[in-house]
């Protein structure tokens, strides 16, 4: 998967196991921490340790924002870094 393939609403998981939602060229988490996707290379690598994207999910069913990040059964894994 590449950065250009990421779409609004997708959930990404970083090397440090934190999850973020893709929203308008940014990543946002449950604590409303936001940072831009422009910090990532096209192959989803981040220049700082433990922030590269290692998994990408689709949201299978509508959910509260809290459940999006915490309830695995609502997510469908569509890509994983090998």
Order of alpha helices (4+ residues) and beta strands (2+ residues): beta-beta-beta-beta-beta-alpha-beta
